Amino acid sequence: MSLHPSLPRKSHRGLAVLLAALASVGPFSIDAYLPSMSEIARALRVDSLTVQQTLTAYMLPFAVMSLWHGAISDAFGRRRVVLWGTALFALASIGCAVASSIQMLITFRALQGIAAGAGVVVGRAVVRDRFHGPEAQRVMSQVALTFALAPALAPVVGGWLEVWFGWRSVFVFLAFFGIGCWALSRFWLAESLPPEKRQSFRPMFLLHSYIRVLTSGRFVALTLAITLTFSGFFIYVMAAPVFLMQHLHISATGFLWLFGPSSAGMVIGAWLSGRVADRWSSRRTLIWSFGIMGVATAMQLGFHFFFPPSLPWSIAPLFVYVLGMALSFPTLTLMGLDIFPAQRGMASSCQTFIQTVGSALNAVLVPLVWGSVFSLALTQAALLTLAAGALFFYCRGGISSSVEPDTD
C-alpha cells in the first residue's frame, strides 16, 4: 500500500523519472568518457594505465562519500542533500573539462565521485519513504527501467562528442547534465522525510548506527548479492575498450553493441519486476532471476570455450544476464532497506558503499582478465556463484514471501 495513496500513478512515474535521472549521474560519469580514454592519454601525454586511474580516482571517493549521503539526509532531509550534490557535481565536471594535466583531471574526477552518489543513495530512501509493499517495488522498478537507458546512451553520446568536439566536450556535457538535475530537483523534488522522523547527527550515534548496519549479517549478505551480480556485468563495462575494440574489432562509436542489448535487458527485467510485484513472492522472483543469470553465464562460457569471439554471439548472453539481474535488484534493494526502517538513508548509503567498493575492485581486477573473452566469462561465472552463496546465507535466516510494509 502506498504511503500516499492519494497520489495518482502518473505522479509516481514522474518521480521515478526524476530519481532515475539523479541515479544516472553515476553511470554517465563512468561510461560517457570511456570511448575518449585513448584520446585523453594522447592529449595529456600519459599511458592508458595512467588514464585508467581516473576511474579509480572517481570510484573511491564515490564509495567513501556514499557512506555519508544517506546519514546526512536522515538528519537534514533528502532534498537538501540532492541539491548540494548535483551542484558540486556540475562544478567538478567543469573542472574536468578544463584540466590541463592528468593530475588535475584526477583531482576533479575525485570531486565528481564525492558528489555523484547523492542521487542514487537518497533516491532509494525517497522511494521507501513514500511507498510500501508491492507499490514500492513497482516504483523502484520504474526507476530502474528509466535508469537503464543511461548505460546505453552514455558511451554513444560520449563517443560522438569525442569524435565531433574532442574529449573535453564529454565533461562539458556532464556539467550541463548536473545543472539539469539540480534544476529539476529544485522545482519538482518534494521533501519526503518530515522533521519528526529525522535522526541525530551526533558522532557517537552515527558510529553505533554504522556499526549496527555494517555488522548485520543479513543486510551485508543481501548487499553482497546485489554487488556481485552487478559485478558480473560491470566487468564488461570496465573492459569495454578492450572487449569491443580489440576482441570484437568495433570502433569508438560502436559501443552501442554492448550497451544497447544490455540496456534492453535491464529495461525488460525492470518491467518484469514491476509486473510481478503483486503476484510473485520475493523467493520466487529471486529464484527466477538467478536462474536466468545462470543460463546466461553458461551460454557465455559454452560459446567462448569452443568458438572465437564474434558478433552477435559474444553479446547475446549479456542481454540475458542483465535481464535476470534487473529482475532481482528492486527486490534485493527493498529487502535490505527494510531491515533498518528508521534509518533508510544510512542503509541506502551502506548499500551503495559496498556496491561501489566492489566496482572499484573490478577496476583493479579487469586488467587481469580482459586478455580473452573466455576469461571474462569465467570471471562472470565466479562472481555469480559468490552472489548465490551470499543469498543462500541470507536465506538461512528465512526470507519473507513478499516485500512487506515496514513499521516505523
C-alpha positions in Angstrom: 0.0 0.0 0.0 1.3 3.5 -0.9 2.3 5.8 1.9 0.5 8.5 -0.1 -2.5 6.6 -1.7 -4.0 9.9 -3.0 -1.1 10.4 -5.4 -2.0 9.3 -8.9 0.0 6.7 -10.7 1.1 9.4 -13.2 2.9 11.3 -10.4 4.6 8.1 -9.4 6.0 7.8 -12.9 7.2 11.5 -12.8 9.0 10.9 -9.5 10.5 7.7 -11.0 11.9 9.6 -14.0 13.4 12.3 -11.7 15.0 9.7 -9.4 16.3 7.8 -12.4 17.9 10.9 -13.8 19.6 11.5 -10.4 20.8 7.9 -10.3 22.1 8.2 -13.9 24.7 10.8 -12.9 27.0 7.9 -11.7 26.8 5.8 -14.9 27.2 8.8 -17.1 30.3 9.8 -15.2 31.8 6.4 -15.9 30.5 5.4 -19.3 30.4 8.6 -21.2 34.2 9.1 -21.3 35.2 5.5 -21.9 35.5 6.0 -25.7 37.7 9.0 -25.0 40.3 7.3 -22.9 42.8 6.8 -25.7 42.5 10.4 -26.8 42.9 11.6 -23.2 46.1 9.6 -22.9 47.4 11.2 -26.1 46.3 14.8 -25.2 47.8 14.7 -21.7 50.9 12.7 -22.8 50.4 9.7 -20.4 49.8 6.0 -21.0 46.5 4.2 -20.9 47.0 2.7 -17.5 47.5 6.2 -16.0 44.2 7.3 -17.6 42.6 4.2 -16.1 43.5 5.7 -12.7 40.8 8.4 -13.3 38.2 5.6 -12.9 39.7 4.6 -9.5 40.0 8.3 -8.5 36.3 8.7 -9.2 35.1 5.4 -7.6 37.0 5.5 -4.3 35.7 9.0 -3.2 32.2 7.9 -4.5 32.3 4.9 -2.2 33.6 6.8 0.8 31.1 9.7 0.4 28.2 7.4 -0.3 28.5 6.4 3.3 27.6 9.9 4.3 25.0 11.0 1.8 22.3 8.8 3.4 23.2 9.7 7.0 23.2 13.4 6.2 19.8 13.0 4.5 18.5 11.1 7.6 19.5 14.1 9.7 18.8 17.1 7.5 16.3 15.9 4.8 16.6 14.3 1.4 16.1 17.3 -0.8 18.9 19.4 0.6 21.5 16.6 0.0 20.4 16.2 -3.6 20.7 19.9 -4.4 24.1 20.2 -2.9 25.3 17.0 -4.6 24.1 18.0 -8.1 25.6 21.5 -7.8 29.0 20.2 -6.7 29.0 17.6 -9.5 28.3 20.3 -12.1 31.3 22.4 -10.8 33.6 19.3 -10.7 32.6 18.4 -14.3 33.6 21.9 -15.5 37.0 21.4 -13.7 37.5 18.1 -15.6 36.7 19.9 -18.9 39.4 22.5 -18.4 42.0 20.1 -16.9 45.5 20.7 -18.4 47.2 17.7 -16.8 46.4 14.2 -15.7 46.9 15.2 -12.0 44.3 18.0 -12.4 41.9 15.6 -14.2 42.3 13.0 -11.4 41.6 15.7 -8.8 38.3 16.9 -10.4 37.3 13.3 -11.1 37.6 12.7 -7.3 35.4 15.7 -6.7 32.9 14.2 -9.2 32.9 11.0 -7.2 32.3 12.8 -3.9 29.1 14.4 -5.4 27.7 11.9 -7.8 26.4 9.4 -5.2 23.9 11.7 -3.7 21.2 11.0 -6.3 21.3 7.2 -6.2 21.6 7.0 -2.4 18.9 9.5 -1.5 16.7 8.3 -4.3 16.4 4.8 -2.9 15.4 6.3 0.5 12.9 8.6 -1.1 11.1 5.6 -2.7 11.0 3.7 0.6 9.9 6.9 2.4 6.9 7.3 0.2 5.8 3.8 -0.8 5.3 0.4 0.9 4.8 -3.2 -0.2 4.4 -4.0 -3.9 3.9 -0.4 -4.7 7.5 0.3 -3.6 8.7 -2.5 -5.8 6.8 -1.1 -8.8 8.2 2.4 -8.3 11.7 1.1 -7.8 11.3 -0.9 -11.0 10.1 2.2 -12.8 13.3 4.0 -11.6 15.4 1.0 -12.8 13.6 0.9 -16.2 14.2 4.6 -16.9 17.7 4.4 -15.4 18.5 1.5 -17.8 18.8 3.9 -20.7 21.9 5.6 -19.1 24.4 2.8 -19.8 23.3 2.6 -23.4 23.2 6.3 -24.1 26.3 7.4 -22.2 29.1 5.7 -24.3 27.2 6.5 -27.5 26.9 10.2 -26.6 30.4 10.3 -25.3 31.8 8.6 -28.4 30.2 11.0 -30.8 31.1 14.1 -28.7 34.7 12.9 -28.7 34.6 12.5 -32.5 32.9 15.8 -33.1 34.4 18.1 -30.5 37.1 16.3 -28.6 37.3 14.6 -25.2 36.7 17.9 -23.2 33.2 18.2 -24.6 32.2 15.0 -22.7 32.8 16.7 -19.4 31.0 19.9 -20.6 28.0 17.6 -21.3 28.3 16.2 -17.8 28.3 19.7 -16.4 25.1 20.5 -18.2 23.6 17.2 -17.1 24.4 18.1 -13.5 22.8 21.5 -13.9 19.7 20.0 -15.4 19.4 17.5 -12.4 19.8 20.4 -10.0 17.1 22.4 -11.7 14.6 19.5 -11.8 15.2 18.7 -8.1 14.9 22.3 -7.1 11.4 22.7 -8.6 10.0 19.1 -8.6 11.5 17.1 -5.7 9.4 17.4 -2.6 10.9 16.6 0.8 9.9 13.0 1.8 11.3 12.9 5.3 9.4 15.0 7.8 11.4 16.7 10.7 9.9 14.4 13.3 11.4 11.3 11.6 14.9 12.7 11.3 17.8 11.1 13.0 20.6 12.5 15.2 23.8 13.6 13.6 25.8 13.2 16.8 29.1 11.4 16.2 28.6 8.6 18.7 25.0 7.9 17.5 26.3 7.7 13.9 29.2 5.4 14.9 26.9 3.0 16.7 24.4 3.1 13.8 27.1 2.4 11.2 28.4 -0.5 13.2 24.9 -1.9 13.6 24.2 -1.7 9.9 27.5 -2.9 8.6 27.7 -5.8 11.1 24.2 -7.1 10.2 24.9 -10.4 8.5 21.5 -10.4 6.7 22.0 -6.9 5.4 25.6 -7.5 4.2 24.6 -10.7 2.6 21.8 -9.0 0.6 24.1 -6.2 -0.4 26.8 -8.6 -1.5 24.3 -10.5 -3.6 23.5 -7.2 -5.4 27.2 -6.2 -5.7 28.4 -9.5 -7.0 25.7 -10.0 -9.6 26.2 -6.4 -10.8 30.0 -7.0 -10.9 29.3 -9.9 -13.3 28.1 -7.4 -15.8 30.2 -4.4 -14.8 33.5 -6.2 -15.6 32.4 -6.0 -19.3 31.7 -2.2 -18.8 35.2 -1.8 -17.3 36.7 -3.9 -20.1 34.6 -2.2 -22.8 37.5 -0.6 -24.7 39.4 -3.9 -24.9 36.4 -6.2 -25.2 34.8 -4.2 -28.0 37.7 -2.6 -29.8 40.3 -5.3 -29.6 38.4 -8.6 -29.3 35.4 -7.7 -31.4 37.1 -5.0 -33.6 34.4 -2.3 -33.0 35.2 1.4 -33.4 34.9 4.0 -30.7 31.5 5.0 -32.0 30.2 1.4 -31.8 29.9 1.0 -28.1 26.1 0.6 -28.6 26.9 -3.0 -29.5 27.5 -3.7 -25.8 25.3 -1.1 -24.0 22.3 -1.3 -26.3 21.4 -5.0 -25.7 22.4 -4.7 -22.0 20.1 -1.7 -21.5 17.3 -3.5 -23.3 17.8 -6.4 -21.0 17.7 -4.1 -18.0 14.5 -2.4 -19.3 12.8 -5.8 -19.8 14.0 -7.1 -16.4 12.8 -3.9 -14.6 9.5 -4.0 -16.4 9.0 -7.7 -15.4 9.9 -6.8 -11.8 7.1 -4.3 -11.7 4.6 -6.6 -13.4 5.2 -9.5 -10.9 5.3 -7.3 -7.8 1.7 -8.3 -6.8 2.0 -11.9 -8.0 5.3 -13.3 -7.0 6.9 -13.7 -3.7 10.5 -12.5 -3.1 11.7 -16.1 -3.1 10.1 -16.9 -6.5 11.4 -13.6 -8.0 15.0 -14.4 -6.9 14.9 -18.0 -8.0 13.8 -16.9 -11.4 16.3 -14.1 -11.7 19.3 -16.1 -10.5 18.2 -19.0 -12.8 18.2 -16.6 -15.8 21.6 -15.3 -14.9 22.9 -18.8 -14.5 21.7 -19.8 -18.0 23.3 -16.6 -19.5 26.6 -17.4 -17.8 26.5 -21.0 -19.1 25.8 -19.7 -22.6 28.8 -17.3 -22.4 31.2 -20.0 -21.2 30.0 -22.6 -23.6 30.3 -20.4 -26.7 33.7 -19.0 -26.0 35.1 -22.3 -25.0 34.5 -23.6 -28.5 34.5 -20.5 -30.7 36.4 -17.3 -31.0 34.6 -14.0 -30.0 32.2 -12.7 -32.7 29.1 -10.6 -33.1 26.3 -11.1 -32.0 27.1 -14.2 -30.1 29.6 -12.6 -27.7 27.0 -10.0 -26.7 23.7 -12.0 -26.7 24.3 -13.8 -23.3 24.9 -10.4 -21.7 21.4 -9.3 -22.7 20.0 -12.4 -20.9 22.3 -11.9 -17.9 21.3 -8.3 -17.4 17.6 -9.2 -17.7 17.9 -11.5 -14.8 20.0 -9.0 -12.9 17.4 -6.2 -13.3 14.6 -8.6 -12.2 16.4 -9.2 -8.9 17.5 -5.7 -8.0 14.3 -4.0 -6.8 13.5 -7.0 -4.5 17.0 -7.2 -3.1 17.3 -3.5 -2.6 14.0 -3.1 -0.7 14.6 -6.2 1.4 17.9 -4.6 2.5 16.3 -1.2 3.3 13.5 -2.9 5.3 16.0 -4.3 7.8 16.5 -0.7 9.1 13.2 1.2 8.5 14.1 4.1 10.8 17.4 4.8 9.0 16.7 4.1 5.4 19.2 6.8 4.3 22.0 5.2 6.2 21.1 1.7 4.9 21.0 3.0 1.4 24.4 4.6 1.9 25.9 1.4 3.2 24.4 -0.5 0.2 25.9 2.0 -2.2 29.3 2.0 -0.4 29.6 -1.8 -0.6 28.5 -1.8 -4.2 30.9 0.9 -5.1 33.8 -0.7 -3.4 33.0 -3.8 -5.4 33.0 -1.7 -8.6 36.4 -0.2 -7.7 37.8 -3.6 -7.1 36.5 -4.5 -10.5 38.7 -1.8 -12.0 41.7 -3.5 -10.4 40.5 -7.0 -11.4 39.5 -6.4 -15.0 43.0 -5.7 -16.5 44.0 -9.2 -15.2 41.2 -11.0 -17.0 40.5 -8.9 -20.1 43.1 -10.7 -22.1 40.4 -13.1 -23.5 36.7 -13.2 -23.7 36.7 -16.6 -22.2 38.5 -15.4 -19.1 35.9 -12.6 -18.8 33.1 -15.2 -19.0 34.8 -17.4 -16.3 35.1 -14.4 -14.0 31.4 -13.6 -14.5 30.6 -17.2 -13.6 32.7 -17.0 -10.4 31.0 -13.7 -9.3 27.5 -15.1 -9.9 28.4 -18.2 -7.8 29.6 -16.0 -5.0 26.4 -13.9 -5.2 24.3 -17.1 -5.0 26.3 -18.1 -1.9 25.6 -14.7 -0.2 21.9 -15.1 -0.9 21.9 -18.6 0.5 23.5 -17.2 3.7 20.6 -14.7 3.9 18.0 -17.4 3.3 19.2 -19.5 6.2 17.6 -16.9 8.4 14.3 -17.0 6.4 13.1 -14.8 3.5 9.8 -13.0 3.5 7.2 -14.1 1.0 6.9 -10.6 -0.3 8.2 -7.1 0.2 6.1 -6.3 3.2 5.4 -2.9 4.6 7.8 -1.9 7.3 6.9 -0.3 10.6 8.5 2.9 11.7 
